[in-house]
Amino acid sequence: MRPIAVVSALALTAGTALAATPEIKRDVGAPQANGVVHLVRGLPEACAWIQGSFTGDAAAPYRIAPARTSPNCQARARLVDAAKVQPSEAKGWTLNDVVRIPSKDCAGLQAVVEIWRKPSTAQPIGLDAQGRARVYLQDAKANASKAPAPPAYAARMRTEGKVCR
């Protein structure tokens, strides 16, 4: 009985570790100097990108901010505040990407930006008798209040390593 319990515990641990693996694999980014604003990650679906910069301030060594790509861009996804939605796998979010940016001015310090993705709740449109997916205006108006949530992205940031003074 004991070996089965150990194997089950290992399987659960391995499943948890795999679940926390980001969808996108990437190397550590290029070192960035204090005060230099740089692109962390582009989100073309949300018509936005996340930009970041090292501040040189020990209290808040790195900051991120969203930036709109173009005023004419039609977003197919939303970029939401991670502090408000608290993304986690338990809430239906998927860890999409982890971006690591080392500091050029402070050896050992790096910013870690997690990009979380929540898929849309939209269901595929059923096919009619002719095998085509059709949406009729009166049906769309009647179901407008039941519109599915679009995909969403959230960016969460932390720093690792010792902050230079």
Secondary structure as GFF3:
##gff-version 3
##sequence-region A 1 165
A	DSSP	alpha_helix	2	19	.	.	.	ID=ss1
A	DSSP	beta_strand	38	43	.	.	.	ID=ss2
A	DSSP	three_ten_helix	44	46	.	.	.	ID=ss3
A	DSSP	beta_strand	48	54	.	.	.	ID=ss4
A	DSSP	beta_strand	62	68	.	.	.	ID=ss5
A	DSSP	beta_strand	78	81	.	.	.	ID=ss6
A	DSSP	alpha_helix	82	85	.	.	.	ID=ss7
A	DSSP	three_ten_helix	89	91	.	.	.	ID=ss8
A	DSSP	beta_strand	94	102	.	.	.	ID=ss9
A	DSSP	beta_strand	110	118	.	.	.	ID=ss10
A	DSSP	alpha_helix	137	142	.	.	.	ID=ss11
A	DSSP	three_ten_helix	144	146	.	.	.	ID=ss12
A	DSSP	beta_strand	152	160	.	.	.	ID=ss13
###
